[in-house]
């Protein structure tokens, strides 16, 4: 009889970036799947009502993944996620879509446990670290290069920054061909996926606001160093170092230019075994 894979949560954390603003990240675990979701902050007036469009997307995606988590295959799960998002968007939007950049969107990272393997599926700039028992740390998703491009110094707080962001998002959200998580089935064709052969592994899923500790700020020299720190100190200590850098060391973004002083920061540390 084949053993069923087990996912156990060792630690998790989710911090909002601003006290007065809703946390637009979500984290979850159901069935043989775990995930983090990062809603992309809206660039105009709220489209989905009085609340945050990013929080709406993250919450609806979280609900959909939870609802369909009994499905073992991650590709089937994500297809169900896409269908749910499209349906909820059509039912809940408050006005017609006038510009592509208005569409609620975001990023996600999904870890799915199978027989002797872990499948990592993602869209956008979240990050996953996977360390099989006795093996090296492997990194998937966002990289230091992609994060550097996202926060190019010459764009930091320039008057045209909002227009640039809207133009970039419009390209990423072309109707029927969205490149990132959105209520548009096109995003499925742009998903990235990797399979790690392992019967036991530690897995760390992070939104980019948490992964910034290594990828953007260099507080940890490598994915290996970050995973070692997580094992030694836990997620709360990583988050403390992250916020200390953002609020005390570099509050004006002069050392590390960025769109926000503090971003929502979410991570979940898992043990997956067969």
C-alpha positions as CSV (number, residue, x, y, z in Angstrom):
1,X,0.0,0.0,0.0
2,X,1.4,3.4,-1.1
3,X,1.9,5.9,1.8
4,X,-0.1,9.1,1.5
5,X,2.0,12.2,1.6
6,X,1.8,14.3,4.7
7,X,2.2,18.1,4.9
8,X,2.9,19.6,8.4
9,X,3.2,23.2,9.2
10,X,6.3,24.0,11.3
11,X,5.9,27.8,11.3
12,X,4.0,30.6,9.5
13,X,3.6,34.3,9.6
14,X,1.8,37.1,7.8
15,X,2.4,40.8,8.5
16,X,0.6,43.7,6.9
17,X,2.8,46.4,5.4
18,X,0.9,49.3,6.9
19,X,-1.2,49.6,10.1
20,X,-4.1,51.4,8.4
21,X,-4.2,49.1,5.3
22,X,-5.6,45.6,5.0
23,X,-3.1,42.8,4.5
24,X,-3.3,41.8,0.9
25,X,-1.5,38.5,1.3
26,X,-3.0,35.1,2.2
27,X,-1.6,31.8,3.3
28,X,-3.2,28.4,3.4
29,X,-3.0,24.6,3.7
30,X,-5.6,22.0,2.6
31,X,-5.4,18.5,1.3
32,X,-1.9,17.8,-0.2
33,X,-1.4,21.5,-1.1
34,X,-0.1,24.6,0.6
35,X,0.2,28.1,-0.8
36,X,0.9,31.8,-0.4
37,X,-0.9,34.5,-2.4
38,X,0.1,38.1,-2.9
39,X,-2.5,40.5,-4.2
40,X,-1.1,43.3,-6.3
41,X,-2.0,46.7,-4.9
42,X,-4.6,48.5,-7.1
43,X,-3.4,51.4,-9.2
44,X,-6.7,53.4,-9.2
45,X,-10.1,53.7,-7.6
46,X,-11.3,50.3,-6.1
47,X,-12.9,48.2,-8.8
48,X,-14.5,45.6,-6.6
49,X,-16.2,47.9,-4.1
50,X,-15.1,49.9,-1.1
51,X,-12.3,47.5,-0.1
52,X,-8.9,46.6,-1.6
53,X,-9.0,44.9,-5.0
54,X,-5.8,43.1,-4.1
55,X,-7.3,41.8,-0.9
56,X,-10.4,40.7,-2.8
57,X,-8.2,38.7,-5.3
58,X,-6.1,37.1,-2.6
59,X,-9.1,36.1,-0.5
60,X,-11.1,34.7,-3.4
61,X,-8.1,32.8,-4.6
62,X,-7.5,31.4,-1.1
63,X,-11.1,30.4,-0.9
64,X,-11.0,28.6,-4.3
65,X,-7.8,26.7,-3.4
66,X,-9.3,25.6,-0.1
67,X,-12.6,24.6,-1.8
68,X,-10.9,22.4,-4.4
69,X,-7.9,21.1,-2.4
70,X,-9.2,17.6,-2.5
71,X,-8.0,17.5,-6.1
72,X,-4.6,15.8,-6.1
73,X,-3.1,17.2,-9.3
74,X,-2.0,20.8,-9.1
75,X,-2.8,21.6,-12.7
76,X,-6.4,20.5,-12.1
77,X,-6.5,22.5,-8.9
78,X,-5.2,25.7,-10.6
79,X,-7.8,25.2,-13.5
80,X,-10.5,25.2,-10.8
81,X,-9.0,28.3,-9.2
82,X,-9.1,30.1,-12.6
83,X,-12.8,29.1,-13.2
84,X,-13.8,30.3,-9.7
85,X,-12.0,33.6,-10.0
86,X,-13.6,34.4,-13.3
87,X,-17.1,33.5,-11.9
88,X,-16.6,35.5,-8.7
89,X,-15.3,38.5,-10.6
90,X,-18.3,38.6,-13.0
91,X,-20.7,38.3,-10.0
92,X,-19.0,40.8,-7.7
93,X,-17.5,43.5,-9.8
94,X,-19.1,46.9,-9.4
95,X,-18.6,48.4,-12.8
96,X,-17.4,47.5,-16.3
97,X,-13.7,47.1,-16.9
98,X,-12.4,50.2,-18.8
99,X,-8.6,49.7,-18.7
100,X,-6.7,46.4,-18.6
101,X,-4.6,47.5,-15.6
102,X,-7.7,47.8,-13.5
103,X,-8.2,44.0,-13.4
104,X,-7.4,42.6,-9.9
105,X,-4.2,40.6,-10.1
106,X,-1.4,39.1,-8.0
107,X,1.1,36.3,-7.6
108,X,1.0,32.9,-5.9
109,X,3.2,30.0,-5.0
110,X,1.7,26.5,-4.6
111,X,3.4,23.4,-3.2
112,X,1.7,20.0,-3.8
113,X,2.8,16.8,-2.2
114,X,2.7,13.6,-4.4
115,X,4.2,10.1,-4.1
116,X,7.9,10.7,-3.7
117,X,7.8,14.1,-5.3
118,X,6.9,17.8,-4.6
119,X,5.4,19.9,-7.3
120,X,5.9,23.7,-7.1
121,X,3.6,25.8,-9.3
122,X,3.7,29.6,-9.4
123,X,2.7,32.8,-11.1
124,X,4.4,36.1,-10.5
125,X,7.1,37.0,-8.0
126,X,6.6,34.8,-5.0
127,X,9.5,32.5,-4.0
128,X,9.8,28.9,-2.7
129,X,12.8,27.2,-1.1
130,X,12.8,23.4,-1.1
131,X,15.4,21.4,0.8
132,X,15.1,17.6,0.5
133,X,16.4,15.6,3.5
134,X,20.2,15.5,3.3
135,X,20.1,17.6,0.1
136,X,20.8,21.1,-1.1
137,X,18.4,24.1,-0.9
138,X,16.7,24.8,-4.2
139,X,15.0,28.1,-5.1
140,X,12.0,28.7,-7.4
141,X,10.2,31.8,-8.5
142,X,11.6,35.3,-7.9
143,X,15.3,35.9,-8.0
144,X,17.6,38.8,-7.0
145,X,17.7,39.8,-10.7
146,X,14.0,39.9,-11.1
147,X,13.6,41.9,-7.8
148,X,16.3,44.4,-8.9
149,X,14.4,45.0,-12.1
150,X,11.2,45.5,-10.2
151,X,12.7,48.3,-8.1
152,X,15.0,50.0,-10.6
153,X,16.5,53.1,-8.8
154,X,15.7,55.5,-11.7
155,X,12.0,54.8,-11.2
156,X,11.9,55.3,-7.5
157,X,9.2,57.9,-6.6
158,X,9.3,59.6,-9.9
159,X,6.2,61.6,-11.0
160,X,5.7,59.1,-13.9
161,X,5.9,56.1,-11.7
162,X,2.1,55.4,-11.6
163,X,1.8,55.7,-15.4
164,X,4.7,53.3,-15.8
165,X,3.2,50.8,-13.4
166,X,-0.2,51.0,-15.2
167,X,1.4,50.4,-18.6
168,X,3.4,47.4,-17.3
169,X,0.3,46.0,-15.7
170,X,-1.8,46.5,-18.8
171,X,0.7,44.4,-20.8
172,X,0.6,41.7,-18.1
173,X,-3.2,41.6,-18.1
174,X,-4.0,41.6,-21.8
175,X,-7.5,40.2,-22.1
176,X,-7.6,36.5,-22.5
177,X,-3.8,36.2,-22.1
178,X,-3.1,37.4,-18.5
179,X,0.5,36.6,-17.6
180,X,-0.1,36.7,-13.8
181,X,-2.8,35.5,-11.4
182,X,-6.1,37.3,-12.3
183,X,-9.8,36.5,-13.0
184,X,-8.7,35.6,-16.6
185,X,-8.2,32.0,-17.6
186,X,-5.2,33.0,-19.7
187,X,-2.9,33.1,-16.8
188,X,-2.9,29.2,-16.7
189,X,-0.8,29.1,-19.9
190,X,1.9,31.2,-18.3
191,X,2.3,29.2,-15.1
192,X,5.8,28.0,-14.1
193,X,6.2,24.5,-12.6
194,X,9.0,22.4,-11.2
195,X,9.1,18.9,-9.6
196,X,11.5,17.9,-6.9
197,X,12.0,14.2,-6.4
198,X,12.0,13.7,-2.6
199,X,10.3,11.5,0.0
200,X,11.0,14.2,2.7
201,X,11.7,17.9,2.4
202,X,11.4,21.2,4.1
203,X,9.6,23.8,2.0
204,X,9.4,27.5,2.6
205,X,6.8,29.5,0.6
206,X,7.1,33.3,0.6
207,X,5.4,36.3,-0.9
208,X,8.0,38.8,-2.3
209,X,7.5,41.1,0.8
210,X,9.1,38.3,3.0
211,X,11.5,37.0,0.4
212,X,12.9,40.6,0.1
213,X,15.0,39.9,3.2
214,X,17.3,37.8,0.9
215,X,16.4,38.8,-2.6
216,X,16.2,42.6,-2.4
217,X,17.9,43.7,0.8
218,X,20.6,41.1,1.1
219,X,20.1,40.5,4.8
220,X,20.8,36.9,4.0
221,X,23.5,36.1,1.4
222,X,21.8,33.3,-0.4
223,X,18.7,31.0,-0.3
224,X,20.9,28.6,1.7
225,X,21.7,31.2,4.3
226,X,18.0,32.2,4.5
227,X,16.9,28.6,5.0
228,X,19.6,28.1,7.6
229,X,18.4,31.2,9.5
230,X,14.8,30.0,9.3
231,X,15.8,26.6,10.8
232,X,17.9,28.3,13.5
233,X,15.7,31.3,14.4
234,X,12.2,30.8,13.1
235,X,10.1,33.1,10.8
236,X,9.4,35.8,13.4
237,X,13.1,36.6,13.7
238,X,13.4,36.9,9.9
239,X,10.4,39.2,9.9
240,X,12.0,41.3,12.7
241,X,15.2,41.8,10.7
242,X,13.2,42.6,7.6
243,X,11.1,45.3,9.4
244,X,14.2,46.7,11.1
245,X,15.9,47.3,7.8
246,X,12.8,48.9,6.2
247,X,11.8,51.1,9.2
248,X,15.2,51.9,10.8
249,X,18.1,51.2,8.5
250,X,16.6,52.4,5.2
251,X,13.2,54.1,5.8
252,X,13.6,56.4,2.8
253,X,14.6,53.7,0.3
254,X,18.0,55.3,-0.4
255,X,20.0,52.1,0.1
256,X,17.4,49.8,-1.5
257,X,14.9,51.7,-3.7
258,X,11.4,50.2,-3.6
259,X,7.8,51.2,-4.3
260,X,6.7,50.8,-0.7
261,X,8.6,51.4,2.5
262,X,7.1,48.1,3.9
263,X,5.3,45.4,1.9
264,X,3.0,42.7,3.2
265,X,5.2,39.8,4.2
266,X,4.0,36.2,4.4
267,X,5.7,32.9,4.7
268,X,4.9,29.3,5.6
269,X,7.5,26.7,6.5
270,X,6.4,23.1,5.9
271,X,7.6,19.6,6.4
272,X,6.5,17.3,3.5
273,X,7.0,13.5,3.8
274,X,5.8,10.2,2.4
